[in-house]
Amino acid sequence: MKKRIAAIISAALALTMLVGCGGKAAETVTTDGSTSMEKVIGALGEAFQTDTGISFTYNPTGSGAGIKAVQEGRCDIGLSSRALKDEESAAGLTGTVLAYDGIAVIVNPENPVSDLTLEDIANIYTGQITNWSAVGGEDAEIVLIGREAGSGTRDGFESITGTEEQCQYRQELTSTGDVITTVASNPAAIGYASVASVKDTVKALTVDGTAPTEAAIKDGSYAVQRPLVLVTRSDVALSAAAQQFFDYITSAAANEIISAAGVVPAN
């Protein structure tokens, strides 16, 4: 009998440990979307999880997929590195700007070109300029690297440069990391990636003489920038845990974490 009671107590204690303080360990906030937001949303999620004990998950599927996931109820909050389109807002989605991110135009470190105008970039990506020698580089064919259709980074880049449906990509890759790796391995390549994701394996160009610094993104002098957006359903309230996460990351208290991730807080 004593053994049986001990077993029951042991099981109850184990259940208590699983539930945790106030049951928070059983709560989860799910996010899905932009691969460009990995660094900032990861830092915010880690801090939130540490402070609250509520679990946080991030699924890096791309902006289009994240928007679709929240619309279909497969995640709490979608992540998009572009503003919502009119049809998406009309379909019952709400976009809240979390931060602003520059899109770096990147080349291989061996490339002597260090600055391009916005017009140069547009002409390169639409195939009007095909050789690096035309913009002060070596005599080599330019290899155009970009993101896949539906990528928020691609949508932002093409919208800003006025090159929608005109880009002559050699490769269309499915993540920011793949773009960086590909450009880093090819001296003739050019690509674009979130400023927060750029590594020293590639070189970020200045655009019209302006570098993609936090200050230049914040004051608008760096031309190639876009919003990082939290996407929610207008007709469905967030769960208590998801609302707590949303409030946490959009508060002024989160600005230091957002800035440390390399992007500019919206609030």
C-alpha positions, 0 to 999 in steps of 0.5 A, spaced: 500 500 500 505 504 501 508 503 495 502 504 491 501 511 495 509 513 493 507 511 486 501 516 486 505 521 489 511 520 484 506 521 478 503 527 481 510 530 482 512 529 475 506 532 472 507 538 476 514 538 473 511 538 466 506 543 467 510 548 470 509 554 474 502 556 472 502 551 467 506 556 462 510 550 460 505 547 456 503 554 452 506 555 446 507 561 441 508 559 434 510 563 428 512 562 421 514 566 415 520 570 413 527 567 413 530 574 413 527 575 420 530 569 423 535 573 427 530 578 430 525 574 431 529 568 434 532 573 439 525 576 441 523 569 442 529 567 446 528 573 451 520 572 451 521 564 453 526 566 458 522 571 461 515 568 461 516 560 461 512 560 455 515 556 449 516 559 442 517 556 435 519 559 429 518 556 422 522 559 416 518 558 410 518 565 407 514 571 407 508 568 402 508 561 406 508 565 413 502 569 410 498 563 408 500 559 414 496 564 419 491 565 414 489 558 414 490 558 422 496 553 422 500 558 426 499 564 431 503 570 428 505 570 420 512 573 419 513 577 412 519 582 410 514 586 405 508 590 407 501 586 406 498 586 399 491 589 398 488 583 397 491 580 403 488 585 407 482 584 404 482 577 406 482 579 413 489 579 415 492 585 419 500 587 418 503 590 424 510 593 422 515 590 427 522 594 424 525 596 418 530 592 415 535 594 409 536 590 403 544 589 402 546 588 395 552 584 395 558 581 391 564 577 392 569 580 396 574 579 390 569 584 386 573 591 386 566 594 385 564 598 391 558 602 389 552 602 385 546 607 383 539 604 384 539 605 376 545 601 375 542 595 380 535 595 376 539 595 369 543 589 372 538 585 374 533 586 368 539 584 363 541 591 360 548 591 364 551 584 363 558 585 364 562 588 370 566 592 366 560 597 365 560 599 372 567 599 374 569 592 375 573 586 371 571 584 364 566 578 367 559 576 365 555 578 371 551 572 375 544 574 377 542 571 384 536 572 387 530 569 391 524 565 389 517 567 387 513 569 394 519 571 398 518 578 401 526 580 400 525 579 393 518 582 393 521 588 397 527 588 392 524 588 386 519 593 388 524 598 390 528 597 384 522 597 379 524 591 376 518 586 378 517 581 373 523 583 369 529 580 373 533 575 369 536 571 374 541 565 373 539 562 380 532 563 384 534 561 391 529 559 397 533 562 403 537 568 405 543 564 407 543 560 400 544 567 397 549 569 401 553 562 400 552 562 393 555 570 392 561 568 397 563 562 392 562 566 385 567 572 384 562 574 378 555 574 382 551 579 385 545 578 390 541 581 395 540 579 402 537 582 409 542 587 412 541 583 419 543 577 415 550 579 411 556 576 413 563 577 412 564 572 407 560 577 402 561 585 401 555 589 401 555 595 396 553 602 398 547 604 394 548 612 391 554 612 396 550 610 402 552 604 406 546 600 409 547 602 416 542 603 422 542 610 421 541 610 414 535 605 414 532 609 420 533 616 416 531 613 409 537 615 406 539 608 404 534 607 398 533 599 399 529 598 405 523 594 407 518 593 413 518 587 417 511 585 419 507 581 424 501 578 420 495 576 424 488 575 422 483 580 423 477 576 425 480 571 430 483 573 437 490 571 439 491 566 444 493 569 451 500 566 450 500 569 443 497 576 445 502 576 450 508 575 445 505 580 441 505 585 446 512 583 448 515 584 442 512 591 440 513 594 446 519 599 447 522 595 452 524 590 446 527 595 442 534 594 444 533 586 442 531 589 435 537 593 434 542 588 437 539 584 431 541 589 426 534 592 424 531 598 426 525 598 431 518 601 428 516 603 435 
